[in-house]
Amino acid sequence: MFFVLSKILDILLSPLTWALALGALAVPWRRRALANRRVMRRKRALAIAAVGVLYVFSIEPTSDYLWHGLEKGARRTMDPAVTYDAVVLLGGVVEERAVDEYGQQAYNDNSERLIETFELLRSGKARYAILSGAGIPGLPFESTEAGVEVLALTRWGIERDRIIVEDQSKNTRENAVNTAEIVRARGFRRVVVVTSAFHTLRSVGCFKKVGLDVDWDPVDYRGYARGWQPMSFAPRAKYLDTSVAALREHSGRAIYRARGYSE
């Protein structure tokens, strides 16, 4: 139920949804509305608001502001002098639809998580890797998210017996709960978690909630506090997309705290 509700909220909290709703309210659906000046003024105001919402969330400064707000508290606590028992890779790096459609390895914008995990294993900074994330329903093991990650790591030279697969987690809370079980069962003492910077604070809260003391290695920074150019204020579809993604994470943090999943 929580998974379904989260997807509904993704739609309701999107600026595109807001703009479409305002645009629909701005349409004079009845002929009588055209003759009513007061009604038409409200309709014009709604139409302007719809355009304004789309513009504000489609420019680079807004996108950067939202992302920077997510990432500014993401601190790297990993100790470079420590050899960790395990590095935990939180899921969300595989482009599942592409894997499903074409049967090949495919990765999304979070792929730096996988690269950093590989580097920690390759350099000997971590003895084992825990790959935490649910598989792709209906596909064979090698096509699940963890399976794709296993294939990548082993092809890059990491021994298979150093990789632990946790493929039941569907969200960040379950990542923490299921990882904690593995860490305690294996007797791991020093653990470092790799995830994207924007995702770090929600993850930290979830891991603290299950009583797991870990270090953090955030990667994949995307927000900037400055450096905009005049063309940064020109609307672009990509900035609308990234603004929506940032709002999703902001709302996710609030929802996790409200439900007691995160501190």
C-alpha positions in Angstrom: 0.0 0.0 0.0 2.8 2.4 0.9 4.5 1.7 -2.5 1.2 2.5 -4.4 0.6 5.7 -2.3 4.1 6.9 -3.0 3.6 6.6 -6.7 0.3 8.5 -6.5 2.1 11.3 -4.5 4.7 11.4 -7.2 2.0 12.5 -9.6 0.2 14.9 -7.2 3.4 16.7 -6.2 4.6 17.3 -9.7 4.7 20.9 -11.1 3.5 19.5 -14.4 0.3 18.2 -12.6 -0.2 21.5 -11.0 0.2 23.4 -14.3 -2.2 21.0 -16.0 -4.8 21.4 -13.2 -4.5 25.2 -13.3 -4.8 25.1 -17.1 -7.9 23.0 -16.9 -9.5 25.4 -14.4 -8.6 28.3 -16.8 -10.6 26.9 -19.6 -14.1 28.5 -19.9 -16.1 25.2 -20.2 -19.4 27.0 -20.3 -20.5 29.7 -22.7 -21.9 31.8 -19.9 -18.4 32.1 -18.5 -17.3 34.0 -21.6 -19.8 36.7 -20.9 -18.9 37.1 -17.3 -15.9 39.5 -16.9 -15.2 38.5 -13.3 -15.1 34.9 -14.2 -12.9 35.5 -17.2 -10.4 37.6 -15.0 -10.1 34.6 -12.7 -9.6 32.3 -15.7 -6.9 34.5 -17.1 -5.2 34.5 -13.7 -5.3 30.8 -13.5 -3.8 30.5 -17.0 -1.0 32.9 -16.1 -0.4 30.8 -12.9 -0.2 27.7 -15.0 2.4 29.2 -17.3 4.3 30.6 -14.3 4.5 27.2 -12.6 5.9 25.6 -15.7 8.4 28.4 -16.2 9.7 28.6 -12.6 10.3 24.8 -12.4 11.8 24.7 -16.0 14.7 26.9 -15.4 18.2 26.0 -14.2 18.3 28.2 -11.0 15.2 26.5 -9.6 16.4 23.0 -10.5 19.8 23.8 -8.9 18.3 25.3 -5.8 16.2 22.2 -5.2 19.0 19.8 -5.7 21.5 21.9 -3.7 19.0 21.9 -0.8 19.0 18.1 -0.9 22.7 17.7 -1.2 24.2 20.3 1.1 23.8 18.2 4.2 25.3 15.0 2.6 28.6 14.5 4.5 31.2 12.0 3.6 32.1 10.2 6.8 34.0 7.4 5.3 37.5 7.0 6.8 40.1 6.5 4.1 42.4 4.8 6.6 39.9 2.1 7.4 39.3 -1.2 5.6 35.6 -1.8 5.8 34.0 -5.2 6.3 31.4 -4.3 3.7 30.3 -1.5 1.3 26.5 -1.3 0.8 25.3 -0.3 -2.6 21.7 1.1 -2.4 19.7 0.1 -5.4 18.5 2.4 -8.2 21.3 2.4 -10.7 19.9 0.0 -13.3 17.6 1.2 -16.2 15.1 -1.6 -15.7 12.9 -1.0 -18.8 15.9 -1.1 -21.1 17.2 -4.3 -19.5 13.7 -5.8 -19.9 13.3 -4.6 -23.5 16.8 -5.4 -24.9 18.3 -7.9 -22.5 21.5 -5.8 -22.0 23.1 -4.1 -19.1 21.8 -0.5 -18.9 22.3 2.1 -16.2 20.6 5.4 -15.3 21.9 8.7 -13.8 22.7 7.0 -10.5 25.5 4.8 -12.0 28.2 6.6 -10.0 27.0 4.5 -7.1 28.1 1.3 -8.8 31.4 2.8 -10.0 32.3 4.0 -6.4 31.4 0.5 -5.0 33.7 -1.1 -7.6 36.5 1.3 -6.6 36.2 0.5 -2.9 36.3 -3.2 -3.7 39.1 -2.9 -6.2 41.3 -0.8 -3.9 40.7 -3.1 -1.0 38.9 -0.5 1.1 36.0 -2.9 1.5 36.2 -6.7 1.7 32.6 -7.4 0.7 29.8 -5.6 -1.2 26.1 -5.9 -0.2 23.9 -5.1 -3.2 20.6 -3.9 -1.8 17.6 -3.5 -4.1 14.6 -5.5 -5.4 14.9 -7.3 -8.7 12.9 -6.7 -11.9 9.7 -8.8 -11.6 9.4 -11.7 -14.1 13.0 -11.6 -15.3 15.7 -14.2 -14.8 18.3 -13.6 -12.1 20.9 -12.1 -14.4 18.4 -9.5 -15.4 17.4 -8.4 -12.0 18.9 -5.1 -10.7 21.3 -7.0 -8.4 22.0 -9.5 -11.1 23.1 -6.7 -13.5 25.3 -5.2 -10.9 26.8 -8.6 -10.1 27.6 -9.1 -13.8 29.2 -5.7 -14.0 31.4 -6.1 -10.9 32.6 -9.6 -11.8 33.4 -8.5 -15.4 35.4 -5.7 -13.9 37.4 -8.2 -11.9 35.7 -8.5 -8.5 35.4 -12.1 -7.2 31.8 -13.3 -7.0 32.2 -14.6 -3.5 32.9 -11.0 -2.3 29.4 -10.0 -3.4 26.3 -10.4 -1.2 22.9 -10.0 -2.9 19.9 -8.6 -1.1 17.2 -8.4 -3.7 14.0 -7.9 -1.6 14.1 -4.2 -0.8 11.6 -2.0 -2.7 12.4 1.3 -1.0 15.0 3.0 1.3 13.4 1.8 4.5 13.6 -1.8 3.4 17.2 -1.2 2.2 18.0 -0.4 5.8 16.0 -3.1 7.5 17.3 -5.9 5.2 20.9 -4.7 5.2 20.9 -4.6 9.0 19.9 -8.3 9.1 22.8 -9.2 6.8 25.3 -7.1 8.7 24.3 -8.6 12.0 24.2 -12.1 10.7 27.7 -11.8 9.2 29.1 -10.0 12.2 30.3 -7.0 10.1 31.5 -4.2 12.3 32.7 -1.5 9.9 30.3 -0.7 7.1 30.1 2.1 4.6 27.1 2.9 2.5 27.3 4.3 -1.0 24.4 6.3 -2.5 23.7 9.5 -4.4 24.2 12.7 -2.5 20.6 13.7 -2.8 19.5 10.4 -1.3 21.9 10.4 1.6 20.0 12.2 4.3 16.9 10.1 3.9 19.1 7.0 3.9 21.0 8.1 7.0 17.7 8.5 8.8 16.5 5.0 7.9 19.7 3.3 8.9 19.7 5.2 12.2 16.2 4.1 12.8 17.1 0.4 12.6 20.1 1.0 14.9 22.8 0.4 12.3 25.9 2.6 12.8 27.6 3.0 9.4 29.8 5.5 7.5 28.6 7.3 4.4 30.2 7.8 1.0 27.8 10.1 -1.0 28.5 10.4 -4.8 26.7 11.8 -7.8 26.3 15.5 -6.8 24.0 17.4 -9.1 23.1 20.8 -7.6 25.0 24.0 -7.8 24.7 27.1 -5.7 26.0 29.6 -8.3 27.5 30.0 -11.7 24.3 30.7 -13.7 24.4 32.4 -17.1 21.7 34.4 -18.8 20.6 31.3 -20.7 20.1 29.6 -17.4 16.8 31.4 -17.2 15.5 30.0 -20.5 13.0 27.2 -19.8 14.1 23.7 -20.7 12.3 20.4 -20.4 15.3 18.8 -18.7 15.2 21.3 -15.9 11.5 20.6 -15.4 12.3 16.9 -15.2 15.1 17.4 -12.6 13.0 19.8 -10.6 10.3 17.1 -10.4 12.8 14.5 -9.3 14.1 16.8 -6.6 10.7 17.6 -5.3 10.0 13.9 -5.1 13.0 13.4 -2.8 12.0 16.4 -0.7 8.5 15.0 -0.2 9.9 11.5 0.4 11.9 12.8 3.3 8.9 14.4 4.9 6.8 11.3 4.4 9.4 9.0 5.8 9.7 11.1 8.9 5.9 11.3 9.3 5.6 7.5 9.1 8.5 7.0 11.5 10.7 5.3 8.9 13.4 7.9 9.3 14.8 10.0 12.1 
